[in-house]
Amino acid sequence: MEDFVASKNIKIPQTLDDLIAGLYEAFSSDRVNVDYVHTLMSLYKSNPTEWKKFAKFDPHRYTRNLADGGNGKFNLIVLCWGEGQGSSIHSHADAHCFMKVLDGQLKESLYDWPEEEGQHMHKKAENIYKKNGVAYINDSLGLHRIENPSHSDTAVSLHLYCPAFDMCQCFDERTGHKHNSRVTFYSKYGERTPFCKFTDAVNDVMGGYTYDGHVPENN
């Protein structure tokens, strides 16, 4: 990483504000340098005093909290995971997705796209990301599910999506059946958003579940 940082003349972000400024610069052109952004996010060392204003938890599901709108080029979002909470298997609407763990640890399960409905989806890998670890995915790499495997500790992660999107596909692991799901925000810039309708919360990819070793499937 040191050679890459030197060759790309990356300024190491000392604060979250530094990271955001670096991301604005990285996305100032139309071309996304995945390695550059991945390295930039890796170089930032998590400091809870800088992101705690965005960290809002819900006892029933994990939350997506908008930290920065990226001047229309990207969204930077703080996700808060209660004990055992996790996502559905989902796609990323042809966007780049970077995930940095700010606190705790998260488990990523990677899946192949289902070839046809009616078949159990193939899990091709599992990864554990600890504090300051960074992951990357896009739809060409497959689908994934994110979970907080701990029953005693919460977790917080920083996600960057480029371009931003408000709809993706969720999948039933047992059958490969997919449905469209809205992607909503629990809060924006540290302020709670108006409570959405119950049906919206249920259909939201961020509705999630509590992880007890068994993952509930989408119906």
N, C-alpha and C positions, 0 to 999 in steps of 0.2 A: 504493500500500500504506500509506503514511503516513496518509492520510485515513481508511482503513479501520481502522487500528490506533487512531487517536485516537477515532473514532466508537464503536468497540466497547470502548474502554478496556482494550486488551490489554496485559498486563504482559510486556515482552520477556524471554524466558528467557535467562539468562546462562550456564546450565549445563544438562547433560542432566537433572539432578534437577529443575531449575526447569521444564523442558519437561514432564517427567512429571507434576509437580504441576499444571501448567496443563492438561494433558490430563485428569487426574482431575476437575478443575473443569468442563472443557468437557463431559464425559460424565456429569455429575452428574444431568442430566435425561434423559428418554427421547428427546428430539429432538436430532438431530445437525445442527449448523450447519457445513456443509462448508466454507464460506468461512473461518469462524473457525478451524477446525482446520488448514486449509491454510496460513493466514497464520501461525498459531502455530508450525507446523513450519518454515515458511520463515524465521522470525525467529531460530530457534536456529542458531548458527554451530558447525559441527562441530569438536569438540576430541577428538582420538584418545585422550588420557589418560582421558577420561570413558567411552568405549565399548569400549576395546581389550580389557577383561576378557570381553566378550561375543563378540569377533571370533575365531571358530574356523574354520579353513579345512580343506578336504579336497581331496586332489589329484585326485579323480575326479569330484566333483560339487560344486555350490554348496550352502551350508548355511543352515539356518534356526535361529537361536539366540534363544530366548525371553529377553527382558530384563525384561518386566513383564506381569503378567496382567490389569492394568486393572480389578481388583476385579470381574471378571466382565462388564464392559461392553465391553472391547476387549483385544486382544493387541498388544504392542509388541515387534517382532522385529528383530534385527540379522541381515541376510543377507550372507554372505561369498562373493564371486565370484572364483575363481581365474582365471588368464589364459585367455580364450576360453570360459569356462563360461556356460551359459545355461539357461533354463527351456523347458518345453513351452509351446505355446499353451494357455491355460487360462482358466477362468471364476473367479468369486469368490463363489459360493454366496450371491448376493443381499446381500453385505456391501459396506460402504464400504472402499476400499483407498487409503491414502496411502503414497507412497514418497518418501523423502528420501535423496539421495546424500550419504554421509558421507565417502567417499574415492574417487578415481578418477572414471570416468564409465560410464554405462550407456546402452544403446540399447533403446528400447521400440518394438516393432512392434505396431500396432493392427489388429485384424481384425473384419470383420462376422461375426455369427453365421451359420453355414452354413444355407441354406434347406433343403437336402436332402443326403443322403450321396451320394458318388460324384462330387462336383464339387470342383475346386481352390478353396480358401478365398481370399476377397478381402482383400488387405492394403490398408487405406485410409490408413495414415499411418505414418511413422517419426519418432521423436523422440530426440534425444540429450540426456541430462541430465548436467550436470557437477556438481562438488562444491557442495553446499548447494542444488541444484535440487530441486524438489518436483513430483511427479506425482500425479494422482488418477484412479481409474477405479471404475466399478461395472458390473454386468452390463447395465444399460440403455445404456451407452456402447459395449459390445462386449467383445471378448476381447483379450488381449495376450500377448506373449512378451517377456521381459527377457533381455538378453545383455550380457556384458562383451566389447566388441569388441576389446579390447587383447590382444596376444600377449606383452606385456612387463610389464604392470602389473595388479595385483589391484584389486578394487573392493569397497566396503562400502556397504550401504544400510540405512536404518531404515524399517521398514514398520509401519503401523498398520492393523489389521483390526477393523471394528466391524459386526456382532458377530463374535467369533472363530468359526472353523469348522475342522473336521478332515477334510472331504471336498470335493473340487471335481471339475470335469470337464476332461479334457485332450483335445486335438483333433489329428488328423492333417491337416496342411496340404494334402496332396495330394488327400484324399478327403472331408474334413469328418467322418470317423468320430470318434466320441467315446467315451470310457470314463471311469468314475469312478476317481479317484486319491486315496489317503490323503495327508494333509498332516501331516508329523511334524516333531519337533524334533531337531536334532543335539545341542543342549545347552540347559539351562535354568538361568537365573540364574548363568551362568558355569561350570556344571558339566556335563561330558559326560554325555549320557543313555546308558543301556545300549544296546549295539549291537543294532539290529533285525535280523530275519531277512532273508536276501538277497532273497527274493521281495517283502518289504515295501519294501525299498530300490528295487527295480526298478519297482514300481508307484507309488512315491511321485512326486508332481508335482515334487518337488525333486531327483529323481534327475539331471535335467539332462543336459548334454552338453558337449563341448569344441567351441568355435566355430572353424571353419576356413574360413568362407565358405559351407559347406554344412551345413544343419541336418538331422540325422537325424529321421526321422518315427516316430511311434508305430505299432506294428504291431497 
